Amino acid sequence: MLMRLAIFALILSGLANLGFAARDPSLWMIPALLAGWYAADMLSGMVHMLMDYHPARLGVGLDRLYFYPGSRESDEYQGMFRASMARLNPFERLVYDFKNHHPRPDALGRRTTLRQIGSTIVAGSLPVSLLLNAACLVWPLPGWAVAGVLNFLVGGTFAQYFHGTLHRADNPWIINAMRKVGLLMTPAAHQLHHDTLRRDFATNSGWSNAVLNPVFRLARRRGWLTDAGLEPQG
């Protein structure tokens, strides 16, 4: 129920922001929309980088789940999974979730849209959209600025959904159309990330990977990100 209310509130808030943008149309909206999409792509890459390399919590059995040799539909695995997840906070669950899709990437593509974007809506999209509503009411923000932030919100909200579409063959027509025009990256481009886990962390359009790849290399040289964080430890 709470999630449905959050989604409904986000839709209403987004429509309000769209109305604020429409009050002041201009050609500046085009570069603003592209900038917002670029920023959302960069955010997807920064979050992905952090989640991949942030160490998972120790002592709760995440290593047993990660390396479990049997069926993940078995009663044994499901019991272990529930017991471990019950001991994690929401951020720690997200960290494990990101790591867990590396050895079994297709599992991400099988998840429901709500599971992929629910936490993003509650923790990020809805608060930012409401803040944009408030800013539009208090200050005379130009329409191009509202449009740019609104496009950033769309890209950020659906970032993990876009990521999931890279790991399945059957996608809505709009995903394929957006790939053809370069607004979304292709599975082949994303495979470069999975081949090494050391590059191309952005999963929306991939536009920002040229900037994020040097950032990642610097973080590794400084020891801020280490391979020990890639897989859950005992």
C-alpha positions, -999 to 999 in steps of 0.1 A, spaced: 0 0 0 28 25 9 46 17 -23 14 24 -43 9 57 -26 46 66 -33 41 58 -70 9 77 -72 25 107 -54 54 106 -78 31 106 -108 12 136 -96 44 154 -86 59 146 -120 28 159 -139 30 191 -118 66 196 -128 58 189 -164 32 217 -161 57 241 -146 81 233 -175 54 238 -201 46 273 -188 80 286 -202 89 266 -234 121 274 -252 148 258 -274 170 257 -244 150 227 -233 167 205 -259 202 208 -244 187 207 -209 170 174 -216 202 159 -229 221 172 -199 195 157 -176 198 123 -194 236 125 -192 234 133 -154 211 103 -149 235 80 -167 264 93 -146 244 87 -115 237 51 -126 274 46 -131 284 61 -97 258 40 -78 268 9 -97 305 14 -90 298 20 -53 275 -11 -50 299 -34 -68 329 -26 -47 314 -17 -13 321 -47 10 290 -67 19 282 -72 56 302 -100 73 288 -128 95 253 -131 81 258 -159 56 259 -138 24 289 -158 12 269 -190 15 241 -175 -6 264 -160 -32 283 -193 -38 253 -216 -32 257 -246 -56 222 -258 -57 188 -245 -69 178 -211 -57 143 -223 -57 150 -249 -31 136 -247 4 171 -247 19 182 -217 -1 150 -198 4 153 -203 42 189 -192 42 180 -162 21 152 -150 43 174 -155 74 202 -134 60 181 -106 45 163 -102 78 196 -92 94 204 -65 68 193 -29 65 179 -17 31 213 -3 20 230 -36 27 204 -55 8 210 -33 -22 248 -39 -20 243 -76 -20 217 -74 -48 242 -56 -71 269 -81 -64 246 -111 -68 238 -103 -104 274 -107 -116 276 -145 -115 239 -148 -127 232 -116 -147 200 -130 -163 183 -130 -129 182 -92 -129 163 -93 -162 137 -116 -147 128 -92 -118 96 -72 -118 98 -35 -127 85 -26 -92 113 -45 -75 138 -28 -97 127 8 -92 107 7 -59 136 16 -36 147 43 -60 113 59 -59 111 60 -22 146 70 -14 153 94 -43 128 101 -70 98 112 -49 118 135 -25 136 152 -54 104 156 -74 86 171 -44 116 195 -39 114 205 -75 76 212 -70 84 234 -40 112 252 -59 89 260 -88 63 274 -64 88 296 -46 111 308 -74 104 316 -111 126 287 -124 130 288 -162 112 260 -181 144 246 -195 158 240 -160 127 222 -149 127 201 -180 163 191 -174 157 181 -138 126 162 -148 145 142 -174 171 135 -148 144 122 -126 130 99 -153 164 85 -161 173 81 -125 140 64 -116 142 38 -143 180 33 -141 178 -2 -126 150 -11 -149 171 -1 -179 199 -22 -164 176 -51 -162 166 -48 -199 203 -53 -207 200 -88 -193 170 -101 -212 161 -105 -249 124 -97 -248 119 -60 -241 91 -34 -250 95 -17 -283 104 16 -268 135 1 -252 147 -11 -286 138 23 -302 158 42 -276 187 19 -282 187 26 -319 189 63 -314 216 60 -286 195 70 -256 200 36 -241 231 14 -243 231 -20 -259 237 -54 -242 270 -57 -262 282 -24 -248 272 -35 -212 290 -68 -216 323 -49 -215 315 -42 -179 308 -78 -170 340 -90 -188 362 -72 -163 341 -54 -137 366 -26 -140 350 -3 -166 318 10 -180 297 11 -149 270 34 -163 240 14 -175 215 40 -190 230 54 -222 267 48 -213 275 84 -223 293 91 -190 316 60 -190 343 81 -207 344 102 -176 337 75 -150 364 50 -162 393 73 -153 375 80 -119 374 43 -113 411 38 -121 420 66 -97 399 51 -70 416 18 -74 451 33 -74 442 52 -41 428 20 -26 393 34 -22 379 5 -42 394 -29 -38 386 -64 -53 379 -76 -18 345 -58 -20 334 -75 -52 322 -107 -36 306 -114 -2 331 -127 24 325 -151 52 
